[in-house]
């Protein structure tokens, strides 16, 4: 009964996330920011503490098309070192999901200008969804999920707390630094959470399949 309840709750949440992602993607296809986006972006730009701006200066260059794979490899190596090969493989699978968002812009939506105004869209430089947010939600979220499984309770709480903080700061600074409109970030969070749900679903099922493959089981140290 409990297992059925958890399964029902999981699929309900995943359906809500996926539906919300699709609905928001359709909603932002118009020419111009939606109501409230300009005001929110201006407020966040003008009221963000300097220390958070410093965080953005440090992290923005790390999550680009060139450097993100290197960051992913580093995180996967650290996970392998601390928790084993199979968790590192799961991080790699999450990284594969983030790559799907780089195939093209879901919406021809330009980034805000320095004056927080609308501009012309240029292919490959669109803002929806925020790639930084998709990456951090999927990869750091996966690390948080794995920490709950493999780390000791105190360590797990710290890892989860740090991962959530990094995700929130990344999402905030994408708006405050005027790299994205607010709905670009919300869209990235929805896409990332939907993908994270897929990772959570796949994790035990892939492990069960690997258990039945002696060579893979030995290779992944299950």
TAGIGI-V575621 format. One record per pair of residues at least 12 apart in sequence whose C-alpha atoms are under 10 Angstrom apart, sorted by sequence separation. I is the first residue (numbers start at 0). J is the second residue. D is the distance in whole Angstrom. If there is no record, write none. Layout:
BEGIN
I/J/D, I/J/D
END
This chain:
BEGIN
75/87/5, 76/88/10, 78/90/8, 107/119/9, 108/120/6, 109/121/7, 143/155/8, 146/158/7, 147/159/8, 172/184/10, 209/221/8, 74/87/8, 75/88/7, 107/120/6, 108/121/9, 109/122/9, 142/155/10, 143/156/9, 145/158/10, 146/159/7, 170/183/10, 171/184/8, 206/219/10, 75/89/9, 76/90/10, 106/120/10, 107/121/8, 108/122/9, 109/123/10, 110/124/8, 143/157/9, 144/158/10, 145/159/9, 170/184/6, 207/221/10, 72/87/9, 75/90/6, 76/91/10, 107/122/8, 109/124/7, 110/125/6, 111/126/9, 143/158/6, 144/159/8, 169/184/9, 170/185/8, 206/221/8, 74/90/8, 75/91/7, 107/123/9, 108/124/9, 109/125/5, 110/126/5, 142/158/8, 143/159/5, 74/91/9, 107/124/9, 108/125/5, 109/126/6, 110/127/8, 142/159/8, 143/160/8, 170/187/9, 72/90/9, 104/122/8, 107/125/6, 108/126/6, 109/127/8, 141/159/10, 143/161/9, 144/162/10, 170/188/8, 71/90/8, 72/91/8, 75/94/9, 103/122/8, 104/123/7, 106/125/7, 107/126/8, 108/127/6, 110/129/10, 139/158/10, 140/159/8, 143/162/6, 71/91/7, 103/123/7, 104/124/8, 105/125/9, 106/126/8, 107/127/8, 108/128/9, 139/159/9, 142/162/8, 143/163/8, 102/123/9, 103/124/9, 104/125/6, 105/126/9, 106/127/6, 141/162/9, 167/188/10, 71/93/9, 72/94/9, 101/123/9, 103/125/9, 104/126/8, 105/127/6, 106/128/8, 139/161/9, 140/162/7, 166/188/9, 68/91/10, 71/94/7, 104/127/6, 105/128/7, 139/162/6, 140/163/8, 71/95/10, 103/127/10, 104/128/7, 138/162/9, 139/163/8, 104/129/10, 68/94/8, 104/130/10, 136/162/9, 139/165/8, 140/166/8, 67/94/9, 68/95/10, 100/127/9, 101/128/10, 135/162/9, 136/163/9, 139/166/7, 100/128/8, 135/163/9, 138/166/10, 100/129/9, 101/130/8, 136/165/9, 137/166/10, 67/97/10, 68/98/9, 100/130/7, 135/165/8, 136/166/6, 67/98/10, 135/166/6, 136/167/9, 98/130/9, 134/166/9, 135/167/9, 97/130/8, 100/133/8, 133/166/10, 136/169/9, 64/98/9, 97/131/10, 100/134/9, 132/166/7, 135/169/8, 136/170/9, 97/132/10, 98/133/10, 131/166/9, 132/167/9, 135/170/9, 97/133/6, 98/134/9, 132/168/10, 64/101/8, 96/133/9, 97/134/6, 132/169/7, 133/170/9, 96/134/9, 97/135/9, 131/169/7, 132/170/6, 97/136/10, 131/170/8, 132/171/10, 94/134/8, 97/137/7, 93/134/9, 96/137/8, 97/138/8, 129/170/9, 132/173/8, 95/137/10, 96/138/9, 131/173/8, 93/136/10, 94/137/7, 95/138/10, 130/173/10, 93/137/6, 94/138/7, 129/173/8, 92/137/10, 93/138/6, 129/174/10, 92/138/9, 93/139/10, 90/137/9, 91/138/9, 93/140/9, 94/141/10, 90/138/7, 93/141/7, 89/138/10, 90/139/9, 92/141/10, 93/142/10, 129/178/9, 90/140/10, 91/141/10, 129/179/7, 90/141/6, 128/179/9, 129/180/9, 132/183/9, 133/184/9, 136/187/8, 137/188/9, 140/191/9, 144/195/9, 89/141/8, 90/142/7, 126/178/8, 127/179/8, 128/180/10, 129/181/10, 132/184/6, 133/185/10, 135/187/10, 136/188/7, 140/192/8, 89/142/9, 126/179/6, 127/180/8, 129/182/9, 130/183/9, 131/184/9, 132/185/9, 133/186/9, 134/187/9, 135/188/9, 136/189/9, 137/190/9, 138/191/9, 141/194/10, 125/179/9, 126/180/7, 127/181/10, 128/182/8, 129/183/5, 130/184/9, 132/186/9, 133/187/5, 134/188/9, 136/190/9, 137/191/5, 141/195/7, 144/198/10, 145/199/9, 86/141/9, 87/142/9, 90/145/9, 127/182/8, 128/183/5, 129/184/5, 132/187/5, 133/188/6, 136/191/5, 137/192/7, 140/195/7, 141/196/9, 144/199/8, 86/142/9, 89/145/9, 126/182/9, 127/183/5, 128/184/6, 129/185/8, 130/186/10, 131/187/8, 132/188/6, 133/189/8, 134/190/10, 135/191/8, 136/192/7, 137/193/9, 138/194/10, 139/195/10, 140/196/10, 126/183/6, 127/184/8, 128/185/8, 129/186/7, 130/187/7, 131/188/10, 132/189/9, 133/190/6, 134/191/7, 136/193/10, 137/194/7, 138/195/8, 141/198/7, 145/202/10, 87/145/10, 125/183/10, 126/184/9, 127/185/9, 128/186/5, 129/187/5, 130/188/10, 132/190/9, 133/191/5, 136/194/9, 137/195/5, 140/198/10, 141/199/8, 86/145/7, 127/186/7, 128/187/5, 129/188/8, 132/191/7, 133/192/8, 136/195/7, 137/196/9, 140/199/10, 86/146/10, 127/187/7, 128/188/8, 130/190/10, 131/191/10, 132/192/10, 133/193/10, 137/197/10, 126/187/10, 128/189/9, 129/190/9, 130/191/9, 133/194/9, 137/198/9, 86/148/10, 115/177/7, 128/190/8, 129/191/10, 133/195/10, 71/134/9, 75/138/9, 82/145/9, 86/149/9, 111/174/9, 113/176/9, 114/177/9, 117/180/10, 128/191/10, 67/131/9, 74/138/9, 78/142/8, 82/146/9, 113/177/7, 115/179/10, 74/139/9, 81/146/10, 111/176/10, 112/177/7, 113/178/9, 115/180/9, 64/130/9, 82/148/9, 83/149/9, 111/177/6, 112/178/8, 63/130/9, 67/134/8, 71/138/8, 75/142/9, 78/145/9, 82/149/6, 110/177/8, 111/178/7, 112/179/9, 62/130/8, 63/131/8, 71/139/10, 74/142/9, 78/146/9, 81/149/9, 82/150/8, 110/178/6, 111/179/6, 112/180/10, 62/131/6, 81/150/9, 109/178/10, 110/179/5, 111/180/6, 61/131/10, 62/132/10, 109/179/8, 110/180/7, 111/181/10, 40/111/9, 44/115/10, 108/179/10, 109/180/9, 59/131/8, 62/134/8, 108/180/9, 41/114/9, 58/131/10, 62/135/9, 110/183/9, 37/111/9, 41/115/7, 109/183/10, 40/115/7, 108/183/9, 32/108/9, 28/105/9, 29/106/9, 30/107/9, 31/108/8, 32/109/10, 37/114/10, 38/115/9, 106/183/10, 28/106/6, 29/107/9, 30/108/8, 31/109/9, 37/115/6, 27/106/7, 28/107/7, 29/108/8, 30/109/10, 32/111/9, 36/115/9, 37/116/8, 25/105/10, 26/106/10, 27/107/9, 28/108/7, 37/117/9, 24/105/7, 25/106/8, 27/108/8, 24/106/7, 32/115/10, 32/116/9, 31/116/9, 32/117/7, 31/117/6, 30/117/9, 31/118/9, 100/187/9, 30/118/10, 30/119/10, 30/120/10, 100/190/9, 100/191/10, 97/190/9, 96/190/10, 97/191/8, 96/191/9, 97/194/8, 93/191/10, 96/194/7, 28/127/10, 96/195/9, 27/127/9, 93/194/8, 96/197/9, 93/195/7, 96/198/9, 24/127/8, 24/128/8, 93/197/9, 93/198/7, 92/198/8, 93/199/10, 58/165/10, 20/128/10, 90/198/9, 89/198/7, 92/201/10, 58/168/10, 59/169/9, 89/199/9, 92/202/10, 54/165/9, 58/169/8, 89/201/9, 55/168/8, 59/172/9, 89/202/7, 54/168/8, 55/169/7, 58/172/10, 59/173/9, 88/202/10, 54/169/8, 55/170/10, 52/168/10, 55/171/9, 56/172/9, 86/202/9, 89/205/9, 51/168/7, 55/172/6, 85/202/9, 89/206/10, 51/169/9, 54/172/8, 55/173/8, 52/171/10, 53/172/10, 59/178/10, 51/171/9, 52/172/7, 55/175/9, 56/176/9, 85/205/10, 86/206/10, 51/172/7, 55/176/8, 85/206/8, 52/175/8, 47/171/9, 51/175/9, 52/176/8, 85/209/10, 47/172/8, 44/171/10, 43/171/8, 44/172/9, 47/175/7, 43/172/9, 44/173/10, 46/175/8, 47/176/9, 44/174/7, 45/175/8, 85/215/10, 40/171/10, 43/174/7, 44/175/4, 45/176/10, 85/216/9, 88/219/8, 42/174/10, 43/175/5, 44/176/6, 87/219/9, 40/173/10, 41/174/9, 42/175/8, 43/176/9, 44/177/7, 85/218/9, 86/219/9, 40/174/6, 41/175/8, 43/177/9, 84/218/8, 85/219/5, 39/174/9, 40/175/6, 41/176/10, 84/219/5, 85/220/7, 86/221/10, 39/175/9, 40/176/9, 41/177/9, 83/219/8, 84/220/6, 85/221/7, 40/177/7, 83/220/7, 84/221/8, 36/174/10, 40/178/10, 43/181/10, 83/221/9, 40/179/9, 40/180/7, 39/180/9, 40/181/7, 39/181/7, 37/180/8, 38/181/10, 36/180/6, 37/181/8, 36/181/6, 35/181/9, 36/182/7, 33/180/9, 35/182/10, 36/183/10, 32/180/8, 33/181/9, 32/181/9, 33/182/8, 32/182/9, 27/182/8, 26/182/10, 27/183/9, 24/182/9, 23/182/8, 24/183/9, 27/186/10, 23/183/9, 23/185/9, 24/186/7, 23/186/7, 22/186/10, 20/185/9, 21/186/9, 20/186/6, 23/189/9, 24/190/10, 19/186/9, 20/187/9, 20/188/9, 21/189/9, 20/189/6, 21/190/9, 19/189/7, 20/190/6, 18/189/9, 19/190/9, 20/191/10, 16/188/10, 17/189/7, 20/192/10, 16/189/6, 17/190/7, 20/193/8, 15/189/10, 16/190/8, 19/193/10, 16/191/10, 17/192/9, 18/193/10, 16/192/7, 17/193/6, 16/193/6, 17/194/9, 15/193/9, 16/194/10, 13/192/8, 14/193/9, 17/196/10, 12/192/10, 13/193/6, 16/196/9, 12/193/9, 13/194/9, 13/195/10, 13/196/6, 12/196/9, 13/197/8, 10/196/9, 9/196/8, 9/199/10, 10/200/10, 9/200/9, 6/200/10
END
